[in-house]
Amino acid sequence: MEEILQKIGLTPGEIKVYLALLRLGTSSAGPIGCEACVARSKLYNILERLAKKGLASHSVENGVKRFSAAEPSRLLDFLRKKEEDIKKQQKVIEGIMPGLEAEYAMKNVAREAEVFEGLEGLKNAREKYIKTMKKGDNIYFFGVPSSAYTRMEAYYKDWNARRIRKKINSYTVFTDEARENKYVKTKPMHKYTFLRFLPKGILTHAWIEIYRDTVVIALNYKKPMSIVIHNKYVAESYKKYFDLLWKIAKK
């Protein structure tokens, strides 16, 4: 019995005192302490905790405090109260979970990032994820400038042809100045390809690529490089930025 009461959340001291109250009925502190084998210095604290849990009460007779156990069915009320408290705590935890997950994700980004330098680095980053891409997958790009194709046009044509053969969907938000790039002008004719343009005046040299749980921050300007981050939460965050830009971008 004591083991079961401990499992529902009563401390060993509370169990001893509660069972002593059941055996004694209404009693003053002295007999309760003796029956429960609990020191008087601890007894009143335990009785107070039992009262808060709805498992004990007291009355005063001729100036003497006398204590009683609540009927055993109150143990079920105690359990129901615990269940309600757990549900409330669960809702609180669910509310702060996105923030906790974001903190966890950001702490682990450093271990999940790779840096590729030079034009070959830009290629390596692309090659790593196209190998795992499958029919129906989506890849998202945003902030792509015309400088992305500097000395890379032939490679991107080949990479894009392979993507189309695999029936991978590509969604790209270009900077407005990229409209005049001769390769960009051909993209509306490509299958599985969807593109829009940012408003005029927004010029970037770095752009973002998102595929599944991977984000690539790419730069083909002065010192080309790619930073590849393998992190689900980072990818989800950048995808939200993409969705926002896609809404305001023009065809």
N, C-alpha and C positions, 0 to 999 in steps of 0.2 A: 504493500500500500504506500509506504513512504517513497519508494522509487517512482511510483506513478505520480504522486503529488509533486515530486521534484521535477518530473518531466513537464508538468503543466506550468511551472514557473515559480513554485514556492521554494524558499531556501530551507536548508536542514533545520535551522532554528525555528522558522515559521511553522514547519511541519510538526515539530515536537510540541510547540505551544498549542497549535490548533487541535491536535489529537488529545492533548491533556485537557483542553477545554471541553471537548466532546465527552471525555470520561468523567470529568468532575461536575459538569453542568455549570451553573453560576457560582463563581468563586472569587475570593480576593487574591491578591498577587502572590502571597506567600505559598499557599498550597499549589498554585499553578507552577511556580518556579521549581518546587520540589518534585512534582509529578513529571515535569518536562525535563528535569535536570539542566535547567538554564539559570545562570547567575542573575540575581535581581538587577544588577547594573545593566544587563542586556534585555531583561524581560519587558520593560515598559516600551522600549524602542520596537521590539518585535510585535507587541500587542498593537501599537500604533500603526505599524505597517499592515497587519492583518485587518485592522479596522478600515484602512484606506482601500483595501482590496475587497471590502464588503464581507469579510469572513469572520469578523468578531465585532462585539459591541460592549459598552459598559454602562453601568448605572451607579448611582451613589445611594447607599443605605446607611443611615446614622453616621454620615460623614466618611464612610469607607467606600472606596471604589471597588466594585465587583464586576467581573468580566464574564462574558458568555460567548460561546461559539455560535456563529450563524448556522442555520440549518444546512445540511450537506448539499442541498440543491443549489445553494448559492455558488458552489464551485462551478456549476454550469454557467451561471451568470458571469462569473469571473472569466471563464474561457471565452464567452461571447464578447465580453468587453475587450479582451486581448485581441481577438480576431478583428474587431472594429478598429482598434488602434493600429494593428498591422496594416489594414487596408488604407488607413489614412497616411501612415508612414510610406506605404508603397506609392501612393499618389504624389507625395512630396518628392520621393526619390525619382520617380518618373519625370517630374517637372524639371529637376536639375540635371537629369541624365545627359541631355545634349551638351550642356556646358562641361560636365565631367569628361565626356567622351572627347570633346574638342581639346580639352587640356591634355588628356592622355595622348591624343593623336599628335599634337604639336610637340610634346616631349619626346616622341619617338621618330619625328621627321628626320632628324640628323642621321639616324641609323638606317633610314629607308631611302636616302637620297644618293644619287650618283651624278658625277659631273663629267661631261664629255667636252673636250676642247677642240677647236678648229672645225673646218668644213667636214672632215671625216667624223668628228664627234656628232655633228648634226645628222649625218647619215646613220651612224651607229645607233643613235637613239630611236630613229624611225624603224630601222631593221629589227630591233629587239621586239617591238610590239607588233609589227605586221606579221611576224611568224606565228603569233598566237591568235590572230584575228580570224573570225569565221563568218560565213554567210549570215547577213542580217545584223551583224555588229554595227555599232555607230562610233564614229570618231568626231570630236568637236574641236574646232580651231577658233580662236578669236583674237582680234587685234593684229591680224596678219598684214604686214606692209609689203610693198613691192620689193623692198630690200631682201625679203626672205628668199627671192629667186636669184639674187646676184651670185653668179658662178655656180648655181645649183639647178638651173632650169632643166637641163638634160636628166639629171638624177630624179627630180620631182616628176618629170613626165613618165619615166620608167616606173617609179614607185606608185604613181597614181594609176598607171595601166594595170599593175599587179593588183592594186586594191579593187579596181573595177572588175577584174576577172574573178576575184573572190566574192564579189557582190557585197562589198562593205559600204555602208552609207557614210558620206562625208558631209558635215555641216560646217561651213566656214563663214565667219564674220570678218571681212577685210576692212582695212582703212580705206577711205574714199579715194585717196590718190592711187591705190592699187588698181582702180578701174582701167587705167590707161596702160597697164602692163599687158604686153601682147599675149603672154601665156594665160593670164587671168581672163582675158577676153574669150578664150576658147573654152573655159570651164563650164559655162552653161550648157554646152553641147554634150558634156560627159554624163554617162549614166551614174545613178546612185550618188549624184552630186548636187548639193543645195548650197546657195551662197547669198549673202547679203552684205551691205556696206554701211560702215559707220557714217555719221554726219560729217560734213566737211570741217576741216580744221583740226581733226584729231589725228595726230601722227605719232606712231610708235615704231620702235625698232625691235623690241622684244614682243613675242607673242606666246600664246598658251595653246597647248594641245592636250586634250583629255581623252583617254581611252580606258574604259573599265575603272580600275582602281589606280590608274597611273596618270600623273600630270607631268607634262614636259614644259619647262620654261625655256624657250629657244631665242637665240639672238644671232643674226647674221649681219653684223655691223662692226667694222673695225676688228674686234677680236671675237670671232664666232664661237659660240658655246651652247651647250644644252645642259640643263639641270633636270634630272629625271627623279620624280618623287613617287614612290610606290606606297600609297596610303589611301585607304578607302575614304576617310573623313575629309582629307584634303581634296580628293577628287570630287566628292559630293559638294563641297563648298565652292570649288571653281565652276562646277556645272551650274550652280545657281547664278553665278556671275554671267556665264554664257547665256543662260535662258533670259536674263534681263536684257543683255545686249541684243540678243536675237529679236526681241520684241520691238526695240527702238530702231534697229537697223533697217535700211531700205533695200529693196530689190534693185 
